[in-house]
Amino acid sequence: MTVTTQTEDFRVEDSPEGILTFTITRPTKLNAVSPEVVDGLRDVVMRLGDEQGARALIIASEGRFFTAGIDITRLPSDRGDSGVDIRRIYRKLHLVFDEMEAIEKPVVLAAHGPCLGVGVEMASSVDFRFAAESAYFALPEIASIATIPGSGGISRFTRIVGPHWARWVAMANQRISAEKAEQIGFVHAVYPDDVFMEKVNEFTRELVQWSREALGLAKMGIDTAWDGDKINARNFDRMANTMLFWSKEYSESVIKFTEASKARNTKDA
């Protein structure tokens, strides 16, 4: 049974498989990200980390847009006397994205429509990104409001697609289609609009069937390999598998694999 919590700005669904789905529900505002959405996302990300039964998080939205970006009408008008105050406001959002990136469970983003500004920054913080065929991606901050996309639209996005495409999207204000986003390595897969969420849910349901410990260590290991030197990365691999070889999940998986292999050999004989 799926449990649903609904507010004016977002909906949270808990599936029996342990999948949390956070859906932005501000279609009349093109799903512009409000402070309430940020607070709700922070809460569900913390739940993902804290609750043993929570296995993965899907971030989605409903309406024509995935998101048109941050709701600038809801930004504080009093920015104080120095950059300290502005950076403090930014930090609230950055902490959510940092936690999504660091948490040892899969986070999936499903962009069913146009994904602008903070939507691209949010997508750059997750583990898996999917797009519907009608989706597109853009970072319009420089052209629109004379700022940079400073919540990961430069730093994280560049690490994913490289400086060549980061210049094209962030500096030149060029939108990229779902197909192009897949070609440059930003999204993992593009699905037809009419089966989009079905495909995303199918992928996530399969993902949560696998070892929670192995998935968590793989996520940490990938970050270690990317951020560190190759010797430390290989040492991490060895230490991680040393732990996993002693786990109950490993023993049960080996038995299951062996029995399935014997059954296939008997059938083929």
Backbone as CSV, one residue per row, in Angstrom:
resi,resn,N_x,N_y,N_z,CA_x,CA_y,CA_z,C_x,C_y,C_z
1,MET,0.837,-1.204,0.000,0.000,0.000,0.000,0.873,1.256,0.000
2,THR,0.593,2.158,-0.913,1.347,3.397,-0.993,0.750,4.444,-0.050
3,VAL,1.597,5.064,0.756,1.178,6.099,1.683,1.533,7.450,1.076
4,THR,0.571,8.374,1.070,0.772,9.668,0.423,0.594,10.808,1.411
5,THR,1.524,11.770,1.359,1.409,13.015,2.111,1.378,14.159,1.114
6,GLN,0.343,15.007,1.195,0.170,16.079,0.216,0.172,17.442,0.894
7,THR,0.947,18.377,0.346,0.881,19.779,0.752,0.524,20.594,-0.485
8,GLU,0.455,21.897,-0.330,0.122,22.746,-1.469,1.213,22.720,-2.533
9,ASP,2.466,22.543,-2.116,3.596,22.674,-3.035,4.194,21.341,-3.479
10,PHE,3.956,20.285,-2.730,4.582,19.002,-3.085,3.797,17.834,-2.500
11,ARG,4.120,16.642,-3.019,3.520,15.390,-2.553,4.635,14.384,-2.291
12,VAL,4.502,13.615,-1.225,5.466,12.550,-0.912,4.724,11.223,-0.861
13,GLU,5.202,10.250,-1.614,4.593,8.921,-1.637,5.601,7.892,-1.141
14,ASP,5.133,6.987,-0.280,5.948,5.887,0.242,5.430,4.588,-0.359
15,SER,6.257,3.903,-1.137,5.807,2.654,-1.738,6.172,1.475,-0.842
16,PRO,5.494,0.333,-1.020,5.827,-0.857,-0.231,7.265,-1.330,-0.435
17,GLU,7.857,-0.992,-1.587,9.237,-1.411,-1.870,10.273,-0.523,-1.195
18,GLY,9.828,0.505,-0.500,10.766,1.408,0.150,11.205,2.566,-0.726
19,ILE,10.460,2.843,-1.786,10.786,3.951,-2.680,9.995,5.185,-2.251
20,LEU,10.708,6.255,-1.948,10.080,7.540,-1.657,10.015,8.338,-2.957
21,THR,8.855,8.900,-3.265,8.714,9.737,-4.456,8.290,11.133,-4.025
22,PHE,9.139,12.105,-4.322,8.864,13.513,-4.008,8.445,14.197,-5.300
23,THR,7.209,14.693,-5.344,6.671,15.311,-6.555,6.337,16.772,-6.300
24,ILE,6.914,17.668,-7.087,6.592,19.092,-6.990,5.229,19.312,-7.645
25,THR,4.309,19.977,-6.930,2.936,20.143,-7.424,2.559,21.615,-7.468
26,ARG,3.309,22.387,-8.244,3.005,23.818,-8.443,2.858,24.094,-9.944
27,PRO,1.999,23.363,-10.642,1.932,23.507,-12.106,1.564,24.901,-12.567
28,THR,0.749,25.638,-11.797,0.389,26.993,-12.220,1.569,27.945,-12.129
29,LYS,2.589,27.571,-11.363,3.833,28.348,-11.253,4.968,27.694,-12.042
30,LEU,4.605,26.765,-12.942,5.584,25.998,-13.717,6.570,25.280,-12.796
31,ASN,6.053,24.890,-11.623,6.846,24.161,-10.628,8.111,24.908,-10.214
32,ALA,8.024,26.229,-10.193,9.130,27.019,-9.658,9.381,26.599,-8.213
33,VAL,10.643,26.445,-7.866,11.016,25.899,-6.559,10.880,26.970,-5.481
34,SER,9.952,26.752,-4.582,9.673,27.676,-3.485,10.449,27.253,-2.241
35,PRO,10.514,28.114,-1.214,11.139,27.702,0.052,10.479,26.470,0.649
36,GLU,9.157,26.330,0.455,8.455,25.153,0.968,8.918,23.885,0.255
37,VAL,9.168,23.988,-1.038,9.679,22.829,-1.779,11.066,22.447,-1.267
38,VAL,11.920,23.443,-1.036,13.262,23.169,-0.506,13.168,22.478,0.859
39,ASP,12.307,22.988,1.732,12.157,22.395,3.059,11.604,20.974,2.969
40,GLY,10.620,20.765,2.074,10.053,19.428,1.900,11.062,18.447,1.345
41,LEU,11.862,18.910,0.390,12.891,18.044,-0.176,13.936,17.690,0.872
42,ARG,14.305,18.670,1.695,15.261,18.400,2.769,14.719,17.317,3.713
43,ASP,13.455,17.419,4.062,12.858,16.444,4.979,12.851,15.040,4.393
44,VAL,12.496,14.934,3.116,12.416,13.600,2.522,13.805,13.015,2.298
45,VAL,14.791,13.864,2.009,16.170,13.376,1.880,16.684,12.865,3.226
46,MET,16.362,13.569,4.301,16.761,13.101,5.629,16.064,11.789,5.976
47,ARG,14.808,11.655,5.588,14.103,10.393,5.806,14.793,9.254,5.066
48,LEU,15.194,9.523,3.840,15.881,8.501,3.054,17.119,8.005,3.783
49,GLY,17.856,8.941,4.382,19.074,8.549,5.082,18.810,7.870,6.408
50,ASP,17.778,8.314,7.120,17.569,7.858,8.491,16.753,6.574,8.601
51,GLU,15.815,6.352,7.683,14.908,5.218,7.804,15.461,3.994,7.085
52,GLN,15.599,2.900,7.818,16.179,1.683,7.256,15.341,1.140,6.106
53,GLY,14.015,1.305,6.214,13.138,0.780,5.176,13.093,1.606,3.917
54,ALA,13.620,2.821,3.970,13.669,3.683,2.777,14.875,3.292,1.935
55,ARG,14.645,2.899,0.693,15.724,2.349,-0.128,16.169,3.281,-1.252
56,ALA,15.274,4.144,-1.742,15.629,5.032,-2.854,14.653,6.197,-2.887
57,LEU,15.055,7.270,-3.582,14.224,8.466,-3.724,14.105,8.823,-5.198
58,ILE,12.866,9.082,-5.633,12.601,9.623,-6.964,12.123,11.064,-6.799
59,ILE,12.696,11.982,-7.557,12.256,13.373,-7.562,11.573,13.632,-8.897
60,ALA,10.307,14.037,-8.839,9.514,14.235,-10.048,8.680,15.504,-9.889
61,SER,7.834,15.772,-10.867,6.897,16.892,-10.775,5.744,16.627,-11.724
62,GLU,4.705,17.447,-11.621,3.546,17.275,-12.493,3.196,18.610,-13.145
63,GLY,2.648,18.535,-14.354,2.369,19.747,-15.106,3.243,19.815,-16.347
64,ARG,3.244,20.952,-17.021,3.997,21.084,-18.277,5.501,21.070,-18.065
65,PHE,5.978,21.659,-16.959,7.403,21.789,-16.684,7.826,20.856,-15.546
66,PHE,9.062,20.359,-15.648,9.640,19.765,-14.444,9.858,20.885,-13.439
67,THR,10.562,21.922,-13.840,10.618,23.160,-13.080,11.144,24.279,-13.965
68,ALA,10.599,25.472,-13.748,11.087,26.656,-14.451,12.250,27.301,-13.715
69,GLY,12.681,26.700,-12.602,13.798,27.238,-11.835,13.359,27.689,-10.459
70,ILE,14.180,28.462,-9.811,13.870,28.960,-8.476,12.743,29.985,-8.572
71,ASP,11.888,30.023,-7.571,10.819,31.025,-7.534,11.411,32.332,-7.006
72,ILE,11.848,33.191,-7.927,12.551,34.407,-7.507,11.619,35.381,-6.789
73,THR,10.307,35.212,-6.966,9.363,36.077,-6.240,9.319,35.738,-4.767
74,ARG,9.879,34.571,-4.394,9.866,34.159,-2.994,11.228,34.324,-2.323
75,LEU,12.199,34.855,-3.062,13.500,35.111,-2.454,13.406,36.310,-1.516
76,PRO,14.139,36.286,-0.389,14.090,37.420,0.544,14.509,38.713,-0.145
77,SER,13.734,39.785,0.064,14.071,41.069,-0.544,15.182,41.778,0.223
78,ASP,15.290,41.490,1.527,16.338,42.098,2.355,17.547,41.173,2.372
79,ARG,18.573,41.516,1.619,19.741,40.659,1.502,20.865,41.073,2.453
80,GLY,20.585,42.016,3.362,21.589,42.400,4.340,22.627,43.335,3.764
81,ASP,23.665,43.527,4.536,24.704,44.491,4.169,25.932,43.850,3.527
82,SER,25.977,42.542,3.467,27.166,41.888,2.921,26.790,40.579,2.250
83,GLY,27.797,40.008,1.589,27.586,38.717,0.949,27.352,37.585,1.924
84,VAL,27.686,37.783,3.186,27.478,36.745,4.198,26.018,36.325,4.241
85,ASP,25.107,37.299,4.199,23.681,36.998,4.276,23.205,36.226,3.043
86,ILE,23.691,36.618,1.891,23.302,35.929,0.664,23.799,34.493,0.680
87,ARG,25.043,34.316,1.095,25.596,32.959,1.136,24.875,32.088,2.153
88,ARG,24.383,32.688,3.220,23.612,31.947,4.204,22.319,31.414,3.606
89,ILE,21.653,32.247,2.792,20.429,31.818,2.112,20.733,30.676,1.149
90,TYR,21.803,30.844,0.382,22.217,29.809,-0.566,22.498,28.483,0.130
91,ARG,23.100,28.571,1.316,23.567,27.373,2.002,22.429,26.420,2.324
92,LYS,21.227,26.950,2.581,20.084,26.096,2.878,19.821,25.132,1.725
93,LEU,19.909,25.660,0.509,19.698,24.818,-0.667,20.896,23.918,-0.913
94,HIS,22.093,24.464,-0.742,23.300,23.682,-0.995,23.385,22.464,-0.083
95,LEU,22.958,22.601,1.162,23.019,21.479,2.098,22.136,20.320,1.644
96,VAL,20.995,20.650,1.037,20.118,19.591,0.520,20.810,18.851,-0.618
97,PHE,21.383,19.606,-1.553,22.065,18.973,-2.689,23.302,18.196,-2.232
98,ASP,24.035,18.740,-1.255,25.201,18.027,-0.725,24.792,16.685,-0.131
99,GLU,23.680,16.676,0.606,23.228,15.440,1.240,22.752,14.427,0.204
100,MET,22.073,14.882,-0.844,21.648,13.970,-1.907,22.860,13.314,-2.558
101,GLU,23.914,14.090,-2.729,25.121,13.568,-3.355,25.851,12.590,-2.442
102,ALA,25.809,12.850,-1.124,26.599,12.049,-0.186,25.870,10.831,0.354
103,ILE,24.547,10.873,0.392,23.783,9.807,1.036,24.019,8.478,0.328
104,GLU,24.139,7.405,1.085,24.525,6.110,0.524,23.335,5.301,0.019
105,LYS,22.412,5.986,-0.619,21.252,5.342,-1.229,20.978,6.043,-2.555
106,PRO,20.382,5.335,-3.515,20.184,5.936,-4.839,19.136,7.053,-4.838
107,VAL,19.465,8.137,-5.525,18.532,9.245,-5.747,18.354,9.378,-7.255
108,VAL,17.095,9.399,-7.691,16.747,9.400,-9.114,15.952,10.656,-9.423
109,LEU,16.277,11.336,-10.532,15.501,12.490,-10.962,14.818,12.191,-12.283
110,ALA,13.515,12.491,-12.344,12.705,12.201,-13.519,12.178,13.496,-14.108
111,ALA,12.835,14.002,-15.137,12.438,15.257,-15.790,11.486,14.942,-16.932
112,HIS,10.201,15.099,-16.680,9.202,14.774,-17.700,8.967,15.932,-18.665
113,GLY,9.486,17.120,-18.310,9.300,18.310,-19.138,10.483,19.239,-18.986
114,PRO,10.374,20.474,-19.452,11.486,21.419,-19.369,12.048,21.526,-17.957
115,CYS,13.368,21.538,-17.872,14.082,21.540,-16.588,15.095,22.678,-16.638
116,LEU,14.803,23.752,-15.907,15.611,24.959,-16.003,16.269,25.300,-14.669
117,GLY,17.380,26.007,-14.759,18.015,26.581,-13.581,18.262,25.591,-12.461
118,VAL,17.596,25.819,-11.319,17.811,24.980,-10.150,17.432,23.525,-10.417
119,GLY,16.583,23.286,-11.418,16.268,21.909,-11.788,17.482,21.177,-12.322
120,VAL,18.279,21.864,-13.156,19.526,21.279,-13.663,20.511,21.081,-12.518
121,GLU,20.537,22.040,-11.580,21.437,21.924,-10.432,21.027,20.770,-9.533
122,MET,19.745,20.594,-9.337,19.240,19.460,-8.573,19.603,18.157,-9.279
123,ALA,19.384,18.122,-10.593,19.707,16.924,-11.368,21.187,16.586,-11.292
124,SER,22.028,17.612,-11.214,23.474,17.391,-11.160,23.916,16.799,-9.821
125,SER,23.012,16.775,-8.829,23.353,16.293,-7.494,22.904,14.860,-7.246
126,VAL,22.152,14.265,-8.188,21.589,12.938,-7.957,22.445,11.867,-8.633
127,ASP,22.025,10.619,-8.453,22.781,9.493,-9.005,22.339,9.105,-10.410
128,PHE,21.037,9.190,-10.664,20.499,8.772,-11.955,19.534,9.837,-12.465
129,ARG,19.688,10.190,-13.759,18.859,11.221,-14.374,18.163,10.648,-15.605
130,PHE,16.836,10.842,-15.657,16.045,10.388,-16.798,15.264,11.565,-17.362
131,ALA,15.023,11.519,-18.669,14.281,12.597,-19.323,13.244,12.009,-20.260
132,ALA,12.080,12.650,-20.296,11.094,12.324,-21.319,11.523,12.978,-22.630
133,GLU,11.006,12.468,-23.725,11.418,12.972,-25.031,11.149,14.462,-25.196
134,SER,10.096,14.977,-24.559,9.738,16.382,-24.726,10.490,17.302,-23.771
135,ALA,11.321,16.755,-22.896,12.060,17.579,-21.933,13.217,18.301,-22.623
136,TYR,13.621,19.398,-22.016,14.873,20.051,-22.397,15.480,20.680,-21.153
137,PHE,16.754,21.058,-21.248,17.500,21.539,-20.097,18.156,22.875,-20.433
138,ALA,18.196,23.792,-19.446,18.810,25.102,-19.678,19.232,25.714,-18.356
139,LEU,20.253,26.562,-18.429,20.733,27.340,-17.287,20.687,28.812,-17.712
140,PRO,19.542,29.479,-17.541,19.364,30.830,-18.077,19.772,31.958,-17.137
141,GLU,20.425,31.648,-16.017,20.666,32.673,-14.998,21.463,33.871,-15.510
142,ILE,22.533,33.640,-16.266,23.359,34.757,-16.741,22.542,35.687,-17.640
143,ALA,21.819,35.121,-18.575,21.043,35.924,-19.517,19.812,36.551,-18.875
144,SER,19.220,35.865,-17.888,17.946,36.326,-17.335,18.102,37.279,-16.163
145,ILE,18.978,36.942,-15.213,19.047,37.752,-13.992,20.472,38.149,-13.621
146,ALA,21.403,38.015,-14.577,22.780,38.496,-14.394,23.477,37.866,-13.193
147,THR,23.207,36.591,-12.950,23.948,35.820,-11.953,24.387,34.519,-12.602
148,ILE,25.252,33.793,-11.942,25.606,32.467,-12.431,24.712,31.432,-11.745
149,PRO,24.567,30.246,-12.328,23.842,29.173,-11.657,24.705,28.615,-10.525
150,GLY,24.610,29.243,-9.361,25.586,29.023,-8.297,25.266,27.939,-7.311
151,SER,24.263,27.099,-7.593,23.941,25.986,-6.689,24.309,24.646,-7.315
152,GLY,25.358,24.665,-8.120,25.829,23.445,-8.781,25.756,23.495,-10.282
153,GLY,25.142,24.557,-10.829,25.031,24.670,-12.276,26.355,24.919,-12.959
154,ILE,27.329,25.422,-12.216,28.691,25.532,-12.728,29.521,24.350,-12.231
155,SER,29.594,24.179,-10.939,30.520,23.202,-10.353,30.137,21.757,-10.669
156,ARG,28.941,21.345,-10.307,28.564,19.940,-10.526,28.283,19.654,-11.997
157,PHE,27.575,20.545,-12.665,27.237,20.320,-14.069,28.501,20.168,-14.915
158,THR,29.510,20.991,-14.644,30.763,20.908,-15.395,31.458,19.574,-15.170
159,ARG,31.413,19.064,-13.950,32.053,17.779,-13.655,31.371,16.632,-14.390
160,ILE,30.106,16.792,-14.713,29.376,15.728,-15.411,29.587,15.814,-16.923
161,VAL,29.428,17.015,-17.501,29.440,17.126,-18.961,30.740,17.706,-19.504
162,GLY,31.594,18.251,-18.628,32.844,18.848,-19.068,32.689,20.331,-19.390
163,PRO,33.817,21.062,-19.460,33.767,22.514,-19.672,33.204,22.910,-21.034
164,HIS,33.389,22.064,-22.036,32.914,22.374,-23.384,31.410,22.621,-23.386
165,TRP,30.651,21.672,-22.840,29.192,21.798,-22.829,28.708,22.716,-21.722
166,ALA,29.447,22.824,-20.624,29.066,23.766,-19.563,29.084,25.200,-20.099
167,ARG,30.077,25.531,-20.927,30.115,26.862,-21.547,28.899,27.079,-22.454
168,TRP,28.555,26.062,-23.190,27.438,26.157,-24.136,26.116,26.407,-23.403
169,VAL,25.911,25.689,-22.311,24.628,25.780,-21.594,24.604,26.960,-20.625
170,ALA,25.654,27.091,-19.792,25.646,28.108,-18.741,26.040,29.498,-19.244
171,MET,27.071,29.556,-20.093,27.535,30.862,-20.556,26.737,31.371,-21.750
172,ALA,26.485,30.511,-22.727,25.824,30.935,-23.962,24.303,30.824,-23.893
173,ASN,23.770,30.315,-22.767,22.319,30.216,-22.571,21.656,29.392,-23.671
174,GLN,22.288,28.285,-24.033,21.735,27.401,-25.061,21.033,26.220,-24.387
175,ARG,19.778,26.036,-24.710,19.069,24.870,-24.173,19.493,23.613,-24.929
176,ILE,19.433,22.499,-24.250,19.752,21.221,-24.890,18.552,20.297,-24.759
177,SER,18.249,19.589,-25.828,17.119,18.662,-25.846,17.434,17.438,-24.994
178,ALA,16.414,16.652,-24.734,16.615,15.405,-23.993,17.597,14.501,-24.736
179,GLU,17.453,14.436,-26.060,18.355,13.603,-26.861,19.799,14.076,-26.744
180,LYS,20.008,15.392,-26.838,21.367,15.929,-26.713,21.901,15.718,-25.300
181,ALA,21.045,15.865,-24.297,21.465,15.654,-22.912,21.957,14.229,-22.699
182,GLU,21.327,13.286,-23.379,21.798,11.898,-23.287,23.118,11.739,-24.028
183,GLN,23.257,12.386,-25.182,24.479,12.267,-25.974,25.701,12.802,-25.229
184,ILE,25.523,13.887,-24.459,26.668,14.482,-23.760,26.873,13.889,-22.371
185,GLY,26.043,12.918,-22.018,26.247,12.205,-20.760,25.570,12.813,-19.552
186,PHE,24.629,13.753,-19.779,23.965,14.346,-18.621,22.832,13.466,-18.116
187,VAL,22.017,12.931,-19.011,20.973,11.996,-18.594,21.356,10.585,-19.022
188,HIS,20.871,9.625,-18.250,21.219,8.235,-18.523,20.351,7.609,-19.604
189,ALA,19.080,8.025,-19.663,18.179,7.458,-20.660,17.041,8.431,-20.937
190,VAL,16.502,8.330,-22.152,15.349,9.126,-22.574,14.228,8.160,-22.931
191,TYR,13.023,8.417,-22.402,11.887,7.542,-22.645,10.743,8.329,-23.279
192,PRO,9.884,7.650,-24.048,8.705,8.330,-24.605,7.827,8.921,-23.503
193,ASP,7.203,10.040,-23.803,6.404,10.747,-22.804,5.327,9.863,-22.182
194,ASP,4.662,9.041,-23.005,3.494,8.315,-22.515,3.842,7.160,-21.580
195,VAL,5.107,6.731,-21.565,5.502,5.644,-20.654,6.635,6.085,-19.726
196,PHE,6.855,7.403,-19.654,8.050,7.901,-18.962,8.122,7.472,-17.504
197,MET,7.141,7.825,-16.703,7.201,7.498,-15.276,7.124,5.991,-15.040
198,GLU,6.439,5.295,-15.902,6.404,3.834,-15.808,7.816,3.257,-15.919
199,LYS,8.594,3.764,-16.871,9.967,3.299,-17.064,10.864,3.690,-15.888
200,VAL,10.700,4.916,-15.376,11.502,5.357,-14.230,11.202,4.495,-13.009
201,ASN,9.926,4.247,-12.753,9.548,3.416,-11.605,10.041,1.977,-11.763
202,GLU,9.978,1.471,-12.976,10.473,0.123,-13.250,11.964,0.022,-12.946
203,PHE,12.718,1.003,-13.389,14.157,1.030,-13.121,14.427,1.063,-11.625
204,THR,13.716,1.909,-10.894,13.970,2.080,-9.470,13.548,0.853,-8.673
205,ARG,12.434,0.237,-9.062,12.006,-0.987,-8.367,13.037,-2.096,-8.512
206,GLU,13.656,-2.189,-9.679,14.708,-3.194,-9.861,15.931,-2.853,-9.010
207,LEU,16.275,-1.579,-8.950,17.451,-1.125,-8.226,17.366,-1.470,-6.735
208,VAL,16.196,-1.283,-6.135,16.084,-1.480,-4.684,16.037,-2.951,-4.300
209,GLN,16.011,-3.842,-5.269,16.076,-5.270,-4.952,17.494,-5.706,-4.597
210,TRP,18.470,-4.910,-4.952,19.860,-5.306,-4.765,20.359,-4.911,-3.387
211,SER,21.524,-5.394,-3.037,22.091,-5.188,-1.704,22.209,-3.712,-1.358
212,ARG,21.600,-3.329,-0.252,21.676,-1.942,0.196,23.118,-1.564,0.528
213,GLU,23.830,-2.470,1.189,25.208,-2.185,1.590,26.114,-2.061,0.371
214,ALA,25.936,-2.955,-0.595,26.775,-2.910,-1.795,26.502,-1.645,-2.608
215,LEU,25.236,-1.249,-2.706,24.909,-0.020,-3.436,25.541,1.193,-2.765
216,GLY,25.457,1.242,-1.429,26.039,2.364,-0.705,27.538,2.452,-0.872
217,LEU,28.211,1.309,-0.763,29.663,1.302,-0.916,30.074,1.594,-2.357
218,ALA,29.270,1.148,-3.321,29.571,1.463,-4.720,29.494,2.969,-4.969
219,LYS,28.489,3.612,-4.381,28.355,5.062,-4.540,29.555,5.782,-3.944
220,MET,29.974,5.356,-2.750,31.154,5.950,-2.128,32.409,5.665,-2.953
221,GLY,32.519,4.447,-3.462,33.696,4.068,-4.242,33.820,4.838,-5.534
222,ILE,32.683,5.088,-6.202,32.701,5.862,-7.441,33.185,7.283,-7.168
223,ASP,32.696,7.891,-6.079,33.150,9.234,-5.723,34.635,9.244,-5.356
224,THR,35.078,8.196,-4.665,36.497,8.096,-4.301,37.370,7.981,-5.544
225,ALA,36.913,7.172,-6.510,37.675,6.999,-7.746,37.746,8.302,-8.537
226,TRP,36.663,9.077,-8.514,36.620,10.316,-9.279,37.435,11.424,-8.620
227,ASP,37.338,11.501,-7.290,37.959,12.616,-6.570,39.404,12.349,-6.158
228,GLY,39.767,11.076,-6.002,41.079,10.757,-5.445,42.031,10.161,-6.461
229,ASP,43.155,9.657,-5.978,44.128,9.033,-6.871,43.796,7.554,-7.042
230,LYS,44.404,6.934,-8.049,44.022,5.577,-8.414,44.409,4.547,-7.358
231,ILE,45.477,4.787,-6.602,45.884,3.835,-5.567,44.859,3.800,-4.441
232,ASN,44.456,4.975,-3.964,43.444,5.018,-2.913,42.116,4.453,-3.393
233,ALA,41.798,4.665,-4.656,40.552,4.129,-5.199,40.575,2.603,-5.192
234,ARG,41.708,2.000,-5.592,41.803,0.542,-5.587,41.788,0.002,-4.161
235,ASN,42.428,0.725,-3.246,42.395,0.299,-1.846,40.970,0.323,-1.307
236,PHE,40.204,1.326,-1.705,38.806,1.383,-1.283,38.052,0.168,-1.796
237,ASP,38.265,-0.204,-3.060,37.601,-1.382,-3.626,37.880,-2.625,-2.785
238,ARG,39.150,-2.811,-2.432,39.523,-4.012,-1.670,38.909,-3.996,-0.274
239,MET,38.930,-2.843,0.381,38.366,-2.754,1.726,36.851,-2.949,1.702
240,ALA,36.215,-2.390,0.689,34.767,-2.534,0.588,34.370,-3.994,0.410
241,ASN,35.051,-4.693,-0.478,34.691,-6.090,-0.688,35.084,-6.969,0.490
242,THR,36.122,-6.587,1.218,36.441,-7.320,2.440,35.253,-7.302,3.395
243,MET,34.619,-6.153,3.535,33.435,-6.041,4.376,32.263,-6.825,3.802
244,LEU,32.048,-6.719,2.485,30.885,-7.346,1.867,30.976,-8.868,1.864
245,PHE,32.192,-9.399,1.747,32.352,-10.845,1.734,31.886,-11.501,3.040
246,TRP,31.868,-10.739,4.124,31.446,-11.272,5.420,29.963,-11.020,5.688
247,SER,29.273,-10.387,4.764,27.883,-10.004,5.019,26.925,-11.167,4.771
248,LYS,25.784,-11.089,5.452,24.726,-12.081,5.275,24.176,-12.018,3.853
249,GLU,24.074,-10.791,3.304,23.556,-10.629,1.945,24.440,-11.348,0.938
250,TYR,25.759,-11.293,1.138,26.670,-11.979,0.218,26.450,-13.485,0.275
251,SER,26.391,-14.039,1.481,26.201,-15.492,1.634,24.902,-15.948,0.993
252,GLU,23.831,-15.208,1.251,22.531,-15.571,0.683,22.543,-15.444,-0.834
253,SER,23.212,-14.408,-1.360,23.269,-14.200,-2.809,24.055,-15.301,-3.499
254,VAL,25.162,-15.757,-2.881,25.973,-16.835,-3.464,25.168,-18.123,-3.527
255,ILE,24.445,-18.425,-2.462,23.613,-19.635,-2.446,22.543,-19.561,-3.536
256,LYS,21.875,-18.411,-3.626,20.835,-18.234,-4.628,21.406,-18.340,-6.037
257,PHE,22.566,-17.724,-6.271,23.204,-17.764,-7.584,23.607,-19.192,-7.944
258,THR,24.169,-19.922,-6.979,24.607,-21.300,-7.214,23.433,-22.206,-7.544
259,GLU,22.354,-22.061,-6.798,21.170,-22.884,-7.046,20.567,-22.590,-8.417
260,ALA,20.531,-21.319,-8.788,19.998,-20.950,-10.105,20.879,-21.487,-11.217
261,SER,22.205,-21.463,-11.009,23.137,-21.982,-12.006,22.971,-23.486,-12.183
262,LYS,22.806,-24.202,-11.067,22.594,-25.651,-11.141,21.303,-25.976,-11.878
263,ALA,20.263,-25.189,-11.604,18.980,-25.419,-12.265,19.087,-25.212,-13.767
264,ARG,19.830,-24.174,-14.200,20.010,-23.931,-15.633,20.809,-25.046,-16.279
265,ASN,21.863,-25.521,-15.588,22.681,-26.606,-16.166,21.893,-27.896,-16.298
266,THR,21.031,-28.171,-15.303,20.192,-29.381,-15.360,19.221,-29.305,-16.506
267,LYS,18.654,-28.097,-16.706,17.683,-27.908,-17.797,18.342,-28.058,-19.143
268,ASP,19.589,-27.584,-19.281,20.289,-27.631,-20.568,20.877,-29.013,-20.860
269,ALA,21.010,-29.830,-19.821,21.643,-31.144,-20.015,20.758,-32.083,-20.835
